[in-house]
Amino acid sequence: MPGIFIMIFGAILIVWGIYRMKNDDALFGKTQKGKNIFNLIIMGQASGIGQFASGILCIIIGIASFIIK
């Protein structure tokens, strides 16, 4: 049962990470990709790329919990 909640949380993180990657601004970087990489280096998991990666990791952990169970 906890695997379902982890996977739902992962899906929410993925959607929020995509939103943040499209809309965040940064001090440096001419393209949105450059701005996202700068935000990842400075803010870590709080950036859009970090949230997206954490969401993928949560979904993988949720699937692994079903396999282990």
Stockholm file with secondary structure:
# STOCKHOLM 1.0

chainA/1-69         MPGIFIMIFGAILIVWGIYRMKNDDALFGKTQKGKNIFNLIIMGQASGIGQFASGILCIIIGIASFIIK
#=GR chainA/1-69 SS CHHHHHHHHHHHHHHHHHHHHHHCCCSSCSSHHHHHHHHHHHHGGGSHHHHHHHHHHHHHHHHHHHHHC
#=GC SS_cons        CHHHHHHHHHHHHHHHHHHHHHHCCCSSCSSHHHHHHHHHHHHGGGSHHHHHHHHHHHHHHHHHHHHHC
//
